[in-house]
Amino acid sequence: MRLALVLPCYNEEAVLPTSFERLTALFDTLTAEGVVSADSFMTFVNDGSGDRTWELIREQAARDRRFRGISLARNSGHQNAILSGMMAVRDECDAVITIDADLQDDLAAIRTMVEHFKQGSDIVYGVKVSRKADPLLKRLSAQSFYKMQSAMGVNAVYNHADFRLMSRRAVDMLADYPERNIYLRGIVPTLGLRQTTVDDVISERAAGESKYNLVRMLTLATNGITAFSTRPIQLILMMGGVFLLFGLLMAVYILGSFFSGHTTTGWTSIMMSIWIIGGAIMLSLGMVGVYIGKIYTEVKRRPLYHIAESVGFNA
């Protein structure tokens, strides 16, 4: 089988030399053992990096024909970078594996993914079984993220990021999804093809720092939940009912205070009510605004990304 790896990169200058070396050794072994064909290849997607990431990719592609590169015109985001790579290679391979360029995911799992593919699976997810290599804050925030999206009704694989194998048929089906607020972890499970998982024991970064800070993780979580679930709006409706009940109780209290002649003592409760209800209204409007904003983005139909340059591809 002809395998293609797609690796999104954003300011990965420090780690790329090590990644090139490890991937070269991996492909040499897999090819020698007949696991993948000799014309298998890797495509690095430069997502608008500000360092020498693209220069290093171009140099490696000139040295080894198995390495290819795509440079996006600007930073389009992790999900769009992955999508651009898959769309570029889908006609030249039997299956695509997406993995981050820092190679914290378990390279040994790639062999198992290929075995599952040969046994008939169209999608194979790398599921993290250990996060000891992650910093404590990232570990806790990631676990909270997976639990939150599950509670919100998002049909995604628990503890799976974007380390996965997809058959050419699966990638072709993915190409039919036109949405601009792309969230691959939520879309891929909806394809309905034969799926399975492999264990993914992550390791520490060989160099550089993670580009997925807390803000980026919160953005991804918000995008994933609002793209696949209306449960937040349902929760707002329930919250409105709770505050309506609370308001009725406050009305009874206020009337009681009025008839008993103690109206001046209600200042604290009134102020608390104003602040609590005002905060709830602002929260509700903000959540509805997120959904309206997504509609605004979708109807404009702007391109997800533009490719500025590529190396290693024919034509």
C-alpha beads as a LAMMPS data file, in Angstrom:
LAMMPS data file: protein, C-alpha beads

315 atoms
314 bonds

1 atom types
1 bond types

-500.0 500.0 xlo xhi
-500.0 500.0 ylo yhi
-500.0 500.0 zlo zhi

Masses

1 110.0

Atoms # bond

1 1 1 0.000 0.000 0.000
2 1 1 1.066 3.581 -0.647
3 1 1 0.977 5.604 2.567
4 1 1 1.016 9.385 2.922
5 1 1 1.811 11.213 6.151
6 1 1 0.495 14.752 6.631
7 1 1 2.234 16.836 9.286
8 1 1 1.042 20.375 10.138
9 1 1 3.827 22.745 11.241
10 1 1 3.770 26.108 12.947
11 1 1 7.125 27.570 14.015
12 1 1 8.717 24.123 14.356
13 1 1 12.235 25.101 13.297
14 1 1 13.789 23.660 16.461
15 1 1 12.237 20.206 16.199
16 1 1 12.144 19.577 12.430
17 1 1 15.713 18.205 12.023
18 1 1 14.959 15.541 14.649
19 1 1 11.576 14.809 13.055
20 1 1 13.158 14.389 9.623
21 1 1 15.670 11.928 11.032
22 1 1 13.085 9.853 12.891
23 1 1 10.673 9.743 9.953
24 1 1 13.419 8.738 7.531
25 1 1 14.344 5.809 9.789
26 1 1 10.671 4.848 10.164
27 1 1 9.979 4.826 6.422
28 1 1 13.212 2.915 5.728
29 1 1 12.079 0.197 8.155
30 1 1 8.461 0.030 6.975
31 1 1 9.550 -0.128 3.334
32 1 1 12.222 -2.766 3.944
33 1 1 9.694 -4.960 5.776
34 1 1 7.057 -4.527 3.068
35 1 1 4.568 -2.791 5.347
36 1 1 4.271 0.154 2.931
37 1 1 5.399 0.591 -0.667
38 1 1 8.619 2.364 -1.612
39 1 1 6.711 5.284 -3.139
40 1 1 5.084 6.240 0.170
41 1 1 5.781 9.822 1.202
42 1 1 5.424 12.579 3.824
43 1 1 3.904 16.038 3.338
44 1 1 4.742 18.843 5.772
45 1 1 2.265 21.729 5.824
46 1 1 3.753 25.054 6.862
47 1 1 0.913 26.989 8.508
48 1 1 2.253 30.529 8.133
49 1 1 5.321 30.049 10.333
50 1 1 7.471 33.052 11.174
51 1 1 10.746 31.130 11.558
52 1 1 12.781 28.912 9.182
53 1 1 10.239 26.080 9.138
54 1 1 9.523 26.389 5.414
55 1 1 13.212 26.720 4.471
56 1 1 13.985 23.488 6.335
57 1 1 11.099 21.669 4.619
58 1 1 12.299 22.812 1.180
59 1 1 15.852 21.688 1.913
60 1 1 14.694 18.264 3.106
61 1 1 12.447 17.811 0.043
62 1 1 15.465 18.518 -2.176
63 1 1 17.496 15.844 -0.353
64 1 1 14.861 13.092 -0.173
65 1 1 12.068 12.578 -2.725
66 1 1 9.850 11.056 -0.016
67 1 1 9.513 14.467 1.624
68 1 1 7.094 17.054 0.259
69 1 1 5.978 20.453 1.458
70 1 1 3.047 22.836 1.280
71 1 1 3.296 26.424 2.493
72 1 1 0.021 28.194 3.252
73 1 1 -0.200 31.891 2.412
74 1 1 -0.994 32.746 6.028
75 1 1 -1.675 31.092 9.359
76 1 1 -4.996 29.309 8.699
77 1 1 -5.168 27.214 11.869
78 1 1 -4.238 23.667 12.812
79 1 1 -7.419 22.033 11.464
80 1 1 -7.221 23.808 8.112
81 1 1 -3.538 22.938 7.773
82 1 1 -4.347 19.245 8.243
83 1 1 -7.239 19.467 5.781
84 1 1 -5.116 21.175 3.123
85 1 1 -2.515 18.420 3.336
86 1 1 -5.076 15.630 3.060
87 1 1 -6.803 17.239 0.088
88 1 1 -3.433 17.666 -1.671
89 1 1 -2.398 14.007 -1.376
90 1 1 -5.681 12.062 -1.460
91 1 1 -5.384 11.138 -5.151
92 1 1 -1.856 9.756 -4.757
93 1 1 -2.175 7.308 -1.879
94 1 1 -4.236 4.469 -0.420
95 1 1 -4.364 5.949 3.074
96 1 1 -3.367 9.138 4.906
97 1 1 -2.040 9.405 8.454
98 1 1 -2.108 12.824 10.117
99 1 1 0.336 13.501 12.937
100 1 1 1.839 16.657 14.437
101 1 1 5.359 17.540 13.317
102 1 1 6.745 17.434 16.871
103 1 1 6.189 13.631 16.809
104 1 1 5.025 13.444 20.407
105 1 1 2.552 10.811 19.228
106 1 1 3.742 7.208 19.179
107 1 1 5.437 6.444 15.847
108 1 1 5.286 2.724 16.643
109 1 1 1.491 2.967 16.413
110 1 1 1.735 3.754 12.686
111 1 1 2.576 0.121 11.912
112 1 1 -0.497 -1.011 13.853
113 1 1 -2.656 1.557 12.058
114 1 1 -1.540 0.192 8.695
115 1 1 -2.297 -3.370 9.823
116 1 1 -5.844 -2.360 10.799
117 1 1 -6.239 -0.635 7.427
118 1 1 -5.187 -3.778 5.590
119 1 1 -7.743 -5.706 7.648
120 1 1 -10.545 -3.459 6.398
121 1 1 -10.712 -0.420 8.700
122 1 1 -11.202 2.901 6.910
123 1 1 -10.439 5.022 9.984
124 1 1 -7.997 4.255 12.802
125 1 1 -7.771 6.646 15.759
126 1 1 -4.709 7.081 17.928
127 1 1 -6.118 7.247 21.475
128 1 1 -3.847 8.588 24.193
129 1 1 -3.408 6.062 26.997
130 1 1 -0.842 8.111 28.890
131 1 1 -0.260 11.860 29.248
132 1 1 2.673 11.755 31.667
133 1 1 4.830 13.630 29.163
134 1 1 2.431 16.587 29.133
135 1 1 2.769 19.494 31.584
136 1 1 0.240 19.364 34.420
137 1 1 -1.809 22.336 33.155
138 1 1 -2.103 20.903 29.641
139 1 1 -2.981 17.489 31.035
140 1 1 -5.790 18.857 33.208
141 1 1 -7.145 21.195 30.523
142 1 1 -7.146 18.418 27.918
143 1 1 -9.042 16.024 30.182
144 1 1 -11.561 18.764 31.006
145 1 1 -11.971 19.492 27.297
146 1 1 -12.806 15.874 26.398
147 1 1 -15.267 15.555 29.283
148 1 1 -16.935 18.861 28.430
149 1 1 -17.465 18.048 24.758
150 1 1 -18.886 14.663 25.735
151 1 1 -21.290 16.344 28.172
152 1 1 -22.329 18.767 25.428
153 1 1 -23.290 15.890 23.113
154 1 1 -20.339 16.016 20.686
155 1 1 -19.774 12.577 19.153
156 1 1 -15.984 12.470 19.332
157 1 1 -13.487 9.789 20.372
158 1 1 -12.358 10.340 23.954
159 1 1 -8.665 11.219 24.359
160 1 1 -8.142 11.357 20.591
161 1 1 -6.600 14.454 19.024
162 1 1 -5.646 14.408 15.312
163 1 1 -3.359 11.373 15.117
164 1 1 -5.387 9.118 12.819
165 1 1 -5.346 7.028 9.670
166 1 1 -7.988 7.584 7.014
167 1 1 -8.435 5.546 3.862
168 1 1 -8.661 7.293 0.511
169 1 1 -12.398 6.580 0.512
170 1 1 -12.760 8.278 3.912
171 1 1 -10.796 11.346 2.780
172 1 1 -12.925 11.585 -0.374
173 1 1 -16.046 11.571 1.810
174 1 1 -14.504 14.234 4.064
175 1 1 -14.024 16.444 1.001
176 1 1 -17.819 16.648 0.652
177 1 1 -18.104 18.622 3.915
178 1 1 -18.237 22.325 2.939
179 1 1 -18.285 23.956 6.374
180 1 1 -15.848 26.738 7.278
181 1 1 -15.804 26.092 11.038
182 1 1 -13.959 22.820 10.520
183 1 1 -13.539 20.462 13.474
184 1 1 -12.108 17.169 12.230
185 1 1 -12.402 15.359 15.571
186 1 1 -16.164 15.790 15.347
187 1 1 -16.631 15.287 11.591
188 1 1 -14.603 12.106 11.048
189 1 1 -16.679 9.894 13.413
190 1 1 -19.827 10.902 11.489
191 1 1 -18.563 9.393 8.215
192 1 1 -20.019 6.045 9.236
193 1 1 -17.169 3.883 7.933
194 1 1 -15.497 0.995 9.728
195 1 1 -13.455 2.460 12.596
196 1 1 -11.090 1.229 15.289
197 1 1 -8.467 2.568 17.693
198 1 1 -4.829 2.014 18.628
199 1 1 -2.977 3.001 21.803
200 1 1 -0.967 6.217 21.623
201 1 1 1.644 6.762 24.335
202 1 1 2.874 10.305 23.864
203 1 1 6.445 11.362 24.585
204 1 1 8.088 14.652 25.464
205 1 1 8.927 17.126 22.725
206 1 1 12.439 16.677 21.371
207 1 1 12.828 20.460 21.056
208 1 1 10.840 23.670 21.005
209 1 1 7.592 24.414 22.815
210 1 1 3.993 23.424 22.275
211 1 1 2.035 25.967 20.201
212 1 1 -1.278 24.825 21.694
213 1 1 -1.607 27.195 24.641
214 1 1 -4.682 27.545 26.849
215 1 1 -6.280 30.182 24.598
216 1 1 -5.952 27.965 21.519
217 1 1 -7.396 25.002 23.397
218 1 1 -10.377 27.052 24.588
219 1 1 -10.946 28.284 21.035
220 1 1 -10.849 24.727 19.709
221 1 1 -13.223 23.556 22.451
222 1 1 -15.715 26.330 21.710
223 1 1 -15.531 25.663 17.977
224 1 1 -15.981 21.920 18.428
225 1 1 -18.946 22.184 20.779
226 1 1 -20.834 24.881 18.880
227 1 1 -20.195 23.161 15.523
228 1 1 -21.802 19.888 16.602
229 1 1 -24.198 20.577 19.450
230 1 1 -27.082 22.911 20.312
231 1 1 -27.011 21.801 23.932
232 1 1 -25.549 25.114 25.181
233 1 1 -28.663 26.888 23.898
234 1 1 -30.843 24.268 25.582
235 1 1 -28.960 24.882 28.836
236 1 1 -29.593 28.608 28.469
237 1 1 -33.337 27.875 28.151
238 1 1 -33.185 25.797 31.330
239 1 1 -31.227 28.561 33.056
240 1 1 -33.940 31.016 32.046
241 1 1 -36.527 28.817 33.752
242 1 1 -34.444 28.681 36.921
243 1 1 -34.081 32.463 37.012
244 1 1 -37.809 32.885 36.366
245 1 1 -38.514 30.718 39.410
246 1 1 -35.958 32.675 41.392
247 1 1 -37.642 35.925 40.298
248 1 1 -41.037 34.686 41.503
249 1 1 -39.574 33.822 44.888
250 1 1 -37.994 37.257 45.067
251 1 1 -41.385 38.809 44.215
252 1 1 -42.970 36.992 47.165
253 1 1 -40.161 38.197 49.416
254 1 1 -40.471 41.803 48.186
255 1 1 -44.269 41.838 48.655
256 1 1 -43.880 40.372 52.117
257 1 1 -41.357 43.058 53.014
258 1 1 -43.661 45.764 51.651
259 1 1 -46.696 44.704 53.663
260 1 1 -44.626 44.258 56.810
261 1 1 -43.170 47.759 56.458
262 1 1 -39.548 46.712 55.950
263 1 1 -39.052 47.744 52.328
264 1 1 -35.808 49.623 52.973
265 1 1 -34.103 46.432 54.066
266 1 1 -34.465 44.857 50.609
267 1 1 -31.644 46.800 48.991
268 1 1 -29.157 43.926 49.234
269 1 1 -31.470 41.342 47.699
270 1 1 -32.485 43.700 44.885
271 1 1 -28.887 44.495 44.012
272 1 1 -27.962 40.815 44.061
273 1 1 -30.887 40.045 41.764
274 1 1 -29.862 42.749 39.316
275 1 1 -26.291 41.520 39.129
276 1 1 -27.124 37.819 38.905
277 1 1 -29.884 38.187 36.328
278 1 1 -27.886 40.754 34.360
279 1 1 -24.927 38.374 34.216
280 1 1 -27.173 35.520 33.097
281 1 1 -28.621 37.660 30.302
282 1 1 -25.163 38.678 29.086
283 1 1 -24.006 35.058 29.144
284 1 1 -27.060 33.949 27.191
285 1 1 -26.681 36.675 24.583
286 1 1 -23.003 35.811 24.210
287 1 1 -23.718 32.133 23.616
288 1 1 -26.409 32.865 21.043
289 1 1 -23.998 35.340 19.464
290 1 1 -21.428 32.575 18.981
291 1 1 -23.922 30.585 16.913
292 1 1 -24.941 33.654 14.897
293 1 1 -21.262 34.388 14.264
294 1 1 -20.785 30.891 12.874
295 1 1 -23.745 31.370 10.537
296 1 1 -22.148 34.637 9.388
297 1 1 -18.875 32.844 8.659
298 1 1 -20.527 29.961 6.820
299 1 1 -22.702 32.033 4.480
300 1 1 -19.721 34.069 3.232
301 1 1 -18.179 30.862 1.794
302 1 1 -14.638 32.182 1.923
303 1 1 -11.782 29.737 1.151
304 1 1 -10.399 27.853 4.126
305 1 1 -6.799 28.381 3.006
306 1 1 -4.562 29.440 0.109
307 1 1 -1.412 27.573 -0.887
308 1 1 1.445 29.970 -1.565
309 1 1 4.069 27.397 -2.563
310 1 1 4.668 23.668 -2.689
311 1 1 7.650 21.377 -3.205
312 1 1 7.921 17.702 -4.137
313 1 1 4.614 17.512 -6.022
314 1 1 4.265 16.764 -9.733
315 1 1 2.746 19.663 -11.714

Bonds

1 1 1 2
2 1 2 3
3 1 3 4
4 1 4 5
5 1 5 6
6 1 6 7
7 1 7 8
8 1 8 9
9 1 9 10
10 1 10 11
11 1 11 12
12 1 12 13
13 1 13 14
14 1 14 15
15 1 15 16
16 1 16 17
17 1 17 18
18 1 18 19
19 1 19 20
20 1 20 21
21 1 21 22
22 1 22 23
23 1 23 24
24 1 24 25
25 1 25 26
26 1 26 27
27 1 27 28
28 1 28 29
29 1 29 30
30 1 30 31
31 1 31 32
32 1 32 33
33 1 33 34
34 1 34 35
35 1 35 36
36 1 36 37
37 1 37 38
38 1 38 39
39 1 39 40
40 1 40 41
41 1 41 42
42 1 42 43
43 1 43 44
44 1 44 45
45 1 45 46
46 1 46 47
47 1 47 48
48 1 48 49
49 1 49 50
50 1 50 51
51 1 51 52
52 1 52 53
53 1 53 54
54 1 54 55
55 1 55 56
56 1 56 57
57 1 57 58
58 1 58 59
59 1 59 60
60 1 60 61
61 1 61 62
62 1 62 63
63 1 63 64
64 1 64 65
65 1 65 66
66 1 66 67
67 1 67 68
68 1 68 69
69 1 69 70
70 1 70 71
71 1 71 72
72 1 72 73
73 1 73 74
74 1 74 75
75 1 75 76
76 1 76 77
77 1 77 78
78 1 78 79
79 1 79 80
80 1 80 81
81 1 81 82
82 1 82 83
83 1 83 84
84 1 84 85
85 1 85 86
86 1 86 87
87 1 87 88
88 1 88 89
89 1 89 90
90 1 90 91
91 1 91 92
92 1 92 93
93 1 93 94
94 1 94 95
95 1 95 96
96 1 96 97
97 1 97 98
98 1 98 99
99 1 99 100
100 1 100 101
101 1 101 102
102 1 102 103
103 1 103 104
104 1 104 105
105 1 105 106
106 1 106 107
107 1 107 108
108 1 108 109
109 1 109 110
110 1 110 111
111 1 111 112
112 1 112 113
113 1 113 114
114 1 114 115
115 1 115 116
116 1 116 117
117 1 117 118
118 1 118 119
119 1 119 120
120 1 120 121
121 1 121 122
122 1 122 123
123 1 123 124
124 1 124 125
125 1 125 126
126 1 126 127
127 1 127 128
128 1 128 129
129 1 129 130
130 1 130 131
131 1 131 132
132 1 132 133
133 1 133 134
134 1 134 135
135 1 135 136
136 1 136 137
137 1 137 138
138 1 138 139
139 1 139 140
140 1 140 141
141 1 141 142
142 1 142 143
143 1 143 144
144 1 144 145
145 1 145 146
146 1 146 147
147 1 147 148
148 1 148 149
149 1 149 150
150 1 150 151
151 1 151 152
152 1 152 153
153 1 153 154
154 1 154 155
155 1 155 156
156 1 156 157
157 1 157 158
158 1 158 159
159 1 159 160
160 1 160 161
161 1 161 162
162 1 162 163
163 1 163 164
164 1 164 165
165 1 165 166
166 1 166 167
167 1 167 168
168 1 168 169
169 1 169 170
170 1 170 171
171 1 171 172
172 1 172 173
173 1 173 174
174 1 174 175
175 1 175 176
176 1 176 177
177 1 177 178
178 1 178 179
179 1 179 180
180 1 180 181
181 1 181 182
182 1 182 183
183 1 183 184
184 1 184 185
185 1 185 186
186 1 186 187
187 1 187 188
188 1 188 189
189 1 189 190
190 1 190 191
191 1 191 192
192 1 192 193
193 1 193 194
194 1 194 195
195 1 195 196
196 1 196 197
197 1 197 198
198 1 198 199
199 1 199 200
200 1 200 201
201 1 201 202
202 1 202 203
203 1 203 204
204 1 204 205
205 1 205 206
206 1 206 207
207 1 207 208
208 1 208 209
209 1 209 210
210 1 210 211
211 1 211 212
212 1 212 213
213 1 213 214
214 1 214 215
215 1 215 216
216 1 216 217
217 1 217 218
218 1 218 219
219 1 219 220
220 1 220 221
221 1 221 222
222 1 222 223
223 1 223 224
224 1 224 225
225 1 225 226
226 1 226 227
227 1 227 228
228 1 228 229
229 1 229 230
230 1 230 231
231 1 231 232
232 1 232 233
233 1 233 234
234 1 234 235
235 1 235 236
236 1 236 237
237 1 237 238
238 1 238 239
239 1 239 240
240 1 240 241
241 1 241 242
242 1 242 243
243 1 243 244
244 1 244 245
245 1 245 246
246 1 246 247
247 1 247 248
248 1 248 249
249 1 249 250
250 1 250 251
251 1 251 252
252 1 252 253
253 1 253 254
254 1 254 255
255 1 255 256
256 1 256 257
257 1 257 258
258 1 258 259
259 1 259 260
260 1 260 261
261 1 261 262
262 1 262 263
263 1 263 264
264 1 264 265
265 1 265 266
266 1 266 267
267 1 267 268
268 1 268 269
269 1 269 270
270 1 270 271
271 1 271 272
272 1 272 273
273 1 273 274
274 1 274 275
275 1 275 276
276 1 276 277
277 1 277 278
278 1 278 279
279 1 279 280
280 1 280 281
281 1 281 282
282 1 282 283
283 1 283 284
284 1 284 285
285 1 285 286
286 1 286 287
287 1 287 288
288 1 288 289
289 1 289 290
290 1 290 291
291 1 291 292
292 1 292 293
293 1 293 294
294 1 294 295
295 1 295 296
296 1 296 297
297 1 297 298
298 1 298 299
299 1 299 300
300 1 300 301
301 1 301 302
302 1 302 303
303 1 303 304
304 1 304 305
305 1 305 306
306 1 306 307
307 1 307 308
308 1 308 309
309 1 309 310
310 1 310 311
311 1 311 312
312 1 312 313
313 1 313 314
314 1 314 315
